[in-house]
């Protein structure tokens, strides 16, 4: 049953994303702003429906009282592809920081461009950071929150963290509060895996970090808060769904 449900979800879920990218590549030529509504009010809700009713994956939001729809930066744990799709179901206008290579993918990359994602060329050093900051400032002026994954890539649950300084650059120059986001998506959607394990995925929004912290204090506290909460979610998940223990990183 797991294989059948995973197969059906991958067919319907990814077909939805492909259709969404095609539609937004066309719509974006005429109205880039409209791509936000097409993606977040039509396609992603159906994707979430597929997660729940085909793959058996429910979404639970904790800390909803901390959610803001503008003038904020979200710094989240990145464990699977799921959060790159699902988060905009709750953060309707959010713009992601993503690696520039993704924008080179035909149709998918065009859709990201029109949507207003912020690409980063990680090989360009300080120039890439300046470019990221400039685009982030533009999105904030448009009333859009920013989502960044501080580690820059997906991490398996339990794997040692590796937080990069890009999030601190945004924090210091945008002068906005940062809301840490913990999750357990990697316990159900493993990187480079065909299978989608049923259960409850949690996105927990933590108390905002105020502006004005120095860089070292900010980075230390951000990592501690996200990692501590993710560890709690992982333990909770393994207690509730013992089969997810195999998803943990083996040191």
C-alpha distance (Angstrom), angle and dihedral (degrees) to the residues before:
residue distance angle dihedral
X1 . . .
X2 3.82 . .
X3 3.80 90.9 .
X4 3.80 93.4 46.6
X5 3.80 93.6 48.5
X6 3.79 91.2 45.9
X7 3.80 91.1 49.8
X8 3.80 93.2 49.3
X9 3.79 92.3 46.7
X10 3.78 92.9 49.1
X11 3.79 90.1 50.7
X12 3.80 97.1 47.3
X13 3.80 97.5 31.8
X14 3.77 97.1 49.7
X15 3.79 92.2 39.5
X16 3.81 86.6 57.6
X17 3.80 91.4 51.6
X18 3.80 92.5 47.4
X19 3.79 91.9 49.9
X20 3.80 88.9 47.2
X21 3.79 92.6 53.0
X22 3.80 92.2 48.3
X23 3.80 92.7 48.2
X24 3.79 93.4 46.2
X25 3.80 92.0 47.0
X26 3.80 87.2 59.0
X27 3.81 98.5 37.5
X28 3.80 91.2 46.2
X29 3.79 92.2 62.5
X30 3.81 89.0 64.4
X31 3.83 102.2 28.4
X32 3.81 121.3 6.4
X33 3.81 89.6 -174.7
X34 3.81 90.7 59.7
X35 3.82 90.7 60.6
X36 3.81 88.9 71.3
X37 3.80 91.2 59.4
X38 3.80 95.1 43.1
X39 3.80 91.6 50.7
X40 3.80 102.0 39.2
X41 3.78 102.9 33.2
X42 3.81 100.5 37.2
X43 3.79 115.1 18.9
X44 3.80 105.8 31.3
X45 3.84 93.7 49.4
X46 3.82 87.8 55.5
X47 3.83 89.7 47.5
X48 3.82 89.0 53.2
X49 3.81 88.9 48.1
X50 3.81 88.8 54.6
X51 3.79 90.1 50.5
X52 3.79 91.8 53.3
X53 3.79 103.0 38.7
X54 3.80 101.8 30.7
X55 3.81 106.3 28.2
X56 3.82 94.4 28.9
X57 3.82 93.0 -126.7
X58 3.80 115.0 141.3
X59 3.80 123.1 -164.0
X60 3.81 120.2 -134.7
X61 3.79 121.4 -171.8
X62 3.79 118.1 -155.2
X63 3.78 125.4 -176.1
X64 3.81 91.5 27.7
X65 3.80 88.7 156.9
X66 3.81 88.3 72.2
X67 3.80 95.5 54.9
X68 3.79 115.1 114.1
X69 3.78 125.3 178.7
X70 3.81 97.4 -147.6
X71 3.83 143.9 14.8
X72 3.78 93.1 39.3
X73 3.80 142.3 97.4
X74 3.80 120.9 -137.8
X75 3.80 115.6 -152.6
X76 3.78 110.5 -169.2
X77 3.76 143.9 177.2
X78 3.80 112.5 -105.3
X79 3.82 113.1 -148.5
X80 3.80 104.1 142.5
X81 3.78 144.3 1.5
X82 3.79 88.8 -95.6
X83 3.79 97.1 83.6
X84 3.81 91.9 52.6
X85 3.81 88.1 63.1
X86 3.79 105.7 28.1
X87 3.82 101.3 47.7
X88 3.79 93.2 69.0
X89 3.78 88.3 59.2
X90 3.81 85.0 73.1
X91 3.81 101.6 23.9
X92 3.78 96.5 51.9
X93 3.80 100.9 -173.8
X94 3.78 100.6 29.7
X95 3.80 121.2 140.3
X96 3.80 117.5 -150.3
X97 3.77 127.4 -141.7
X98 3.82 104.0 -131.3
X99 3.78 138.9 169.0
X100 3.79 113.5 -88.1
X101 3.81 93.5 -126.9
X102 3.81 89.4 73.2
X103 3.79 91.2 63.0
X104 3.81 90.1 61.0
X105 3.81 92.0 66.4
X106 3.83 109.2 104.3
X107 3.81 114.6 -108.3
X108 3.82 92.2 -7.1
X109 3.79 91.3 62.8
X110 3.80 92.5 45.2
X111 3.81 90.4 52.3
X112 3.82 90.4 51.2
X113 3.80 90.5 50.7
X114 3.80 95.0 51.4
X115 3.81 91.9 43.2
X116 3.79 89.8 57.8
X117 3.78 102.6 -113.5
X118 3.81 115.5 165.5
X119 3.82 113.1 -122.6
X120 3.80 121.4 -154.6
X121 3.80 124.0 -160.1
X122 3.77 99.5 -148.3
X123 3.80 91.8 -166.5
X124 3.81 93.0 59.6
X125 3.81 97.3 73.3
X126 3.80 118.1 -160.9
X127 3.81 92.2 -0.5
X128 3.80 89.2 61.6
X129 3.80 91.1 51.6
X130 3.81 92.0 51.3
X131 3.78 90.8 49.0
X132 3.82 91.5 48.5
X133 3.79 90.8 50.5
X134 3.80 93.0 49.4
X135 3.81 92.4 51.9
X136 3.81 91.5 44.3
X137 3.80 90.3 53.6
X138 3.81 89.4 52.3
X139 3.82 92.0 51.3
X140 3.81 91.8 49.0
X141 3.82 89.8 52.4
X142 3.81 87.1 53.5
X143 3.81 89.1 57.0
X144 3.81 94.8 -106.6
X145 3.82 125.7 137.7
X146 3.81 119.2 -132.1
X147 3.81 124.8 -125.6
X148 3.79 119.0 -160.7
X149 3.79 131.8 172.4
X150 3.83 101.8 -143.8
X151 3.80 94.3 -153.6
X152 3.80 91.5 54.2
X153 3.78 95.0 -138.0
X154 3.80 141.9 44.7
X155 3.77 118.6 -73.1
X156 3.79 127.5 -161.9
X157 3.83 114.2 -120.3
X158 3.78 109.0 -88.3
X159 3.80 94.3 18.0
X160 3.80 116.9 134.4
X161 3.82 110.6 -91.2
X162 3.80 123.7 -117.2
X163 3.80 110.6 -170.2
X164 3.80 116.9 -168.4
X165 3.85 125.4 -147.1
X166 3.82 96.0 -118.4
X167 3.80 92.0 92.6
X168 3.82 90.5 53.7
X169 3.81 90.0 53.1
X170 3.80 90.8 55.5
X171 3.80 91.6 44.2
X172 3.79 94.0 52.3
X173 3.81 99.2 42.0
X174 3.80 102.0 36.3
X175 3.80 90.7 47.3
X176 3.80 91.6 -145.7
X177 3.82 131.9 134.1
X178 3.79 116.3 -99.7
X179 3.80 120.1 -135.7
X180 3.83 112.2 -156.3
X181 3.80 114.7 -141.4
X182 3.80 122.5 -157.0
X183 3.79 124.3 -169.0
X184 3.80 144.9 169.5
X185 3.83 98.8 -148.2
X186 3.80 92.1 127.0
X187 3.79 89.8 66.2
X188 3.81 90.5 66.8
X189 3.82 105.5 23.3
X190 3.77 109.5 42.9
X191 3.78 119.6 -162.1
X192 3.82 113.6 -93.7
X193 3.79 91.3 1.5
X194 3.80 127.8 131.3
X195 3.81 93.2 -151.4
X196 3.82 126.1 90.4
X197 3.80 111.6 -163.2
X198 3.83 118.4 -148.6
X199 3.78 121.0 -118.3
X200 3.78 142.2 88.1
X201 3.78 118.9 -51.9
X202 3.79 113.4 -155.9
X203 3.77 127.3 -153.0
X204 3.79 107.8 -171.2
X205 3.78 118.4 -167.7
X206 3.79 110.0 -155.1
X207 3.78 130.6 -151.6
X208 3.83 110.3 -70.4
X209 3.77 118.6 -100.3
X210 3.81 108.4 -126.3
X211 3.78 123.7 -122.5
X212 3.78 119.6 -101.8
X213 3.80 103.6 52.7
X214 3.79 116.0 134.9
X215 3.80 116.5 -109.0
X216 3.82 98.2 -103.7
X217 3.77 93.8 46.0
X218 3.79 91.4 46.6
X219 3.82 94.6 50.0
X220 3.79 93.4 44.9
X221 3.79 94.4 48.7
X222 3.81 93.8 43.3
X223 3.79 92.6 52.9
X224 3.79 93.7 44.0
X225 3.79 93.9 50.3
X226 3.80 96.4 46.2
X227 3.80 96.0 42.4
X228 3.80 94.3 45.3
X229 3.79 92.1 51.2
X230 3.81 93.0 44.3
X231 3.81 89.7 52.6
X232 3.81 89.3 52.0
X233 3.81 90.8 49.7
X234 3.81 91.6 48.4
X235 3.81 92.2 52.3
X236 3.80 91.0 46.8
X237 3.80 90.5 49.1
X238 3.81 94.8 49.3
X239 3.80 90.9 49.2
X240 3.80 91.1 51.8
X241 3.82 97.5 37.1
X242 3.83 109.3 26.9
X243 3.81 92.2 -175.2
X244 3.82 89.7 69.6
X245 3.82 92.0 69.4
X246 3.79 88.8 89.2
X247 3.79 89.3 63.4
X248 3.80 92.5 67.7
X249 3.77 118.0 104.0
X250 3.79 112.5 -102.0
X251 3.79 111.1 -139.3
